[in-house]
């Protein structure tokens, strides 16, 4: 499955790259992040992996806002 998520609240491309690296450590999930377009493309095996990725984003960057279809 795949889902596109829009984000706000990251201050720089370096933060986005660090987060992308952490997200890609989740087994069964691949994240491609674009700081310029403020989007993350998630490809995942099951919804649990996606929710784990969302939780990681919020833990690492509490001010980060995420928008996606639920």
N, C-alpha and C positions, 0 to 999 in steps of 0.2 A: 504494500500500500504506500501511498505517498500523499503528503500534505504540504501546502505552502503556508508559511506563517510570516506575517508582517510584524516588525518590531520597532520600538522606539526606546530611547533611554540609554543607549550605549554611546560613550563619548568619543570613541576612536576605532579605527580599523584594527589596531593592535588588540584591543579588547575583544573584538569580534573574532579575530583569528585564534586567540586563546580559548574562547568559548567553543568555537568550532572543533578545535582539537580535543577538548574535554568531551563534547557530545559524541564524537566519533569513537570514543573508548567504550561506549555502550554497545554491547554485543547485540547484533540483530538490528542495528540502526545505522544509517548513513546520513550525515548532515552536510549540506552545502550552503554556506552562508555568504551573503553579499551585503557588505556594509553600505556600499553606494546605493543600492536599491532598497535597503532595509528589509531584506527578506531572507528567510531560511527555508530551504527545501529539505524536508525530511522524507527519507525512504525507510520503511520499517516493516518488520515481520508481523507484529501485532500491536494493538492499541496500547497495551501495557508499556511497550518500549517507547512509544510516542509520549505517553504521560510521564514516564521517567525522565525523558529529555526536557519536557516542559518544567518539571520540578527542579531539574538541575539548573536551567536558565534562571529561574526565580531565586534559587539558593545563591548562585554565584553573583547575580546582578539584581538585587531586590528592586531597584528602580526601573528595571527593564519591563516594558509593557508588551504583551504579545496579543495578536489578534488572528484568529483562525476560525473556520467553521467547525462547530462541534458535532 
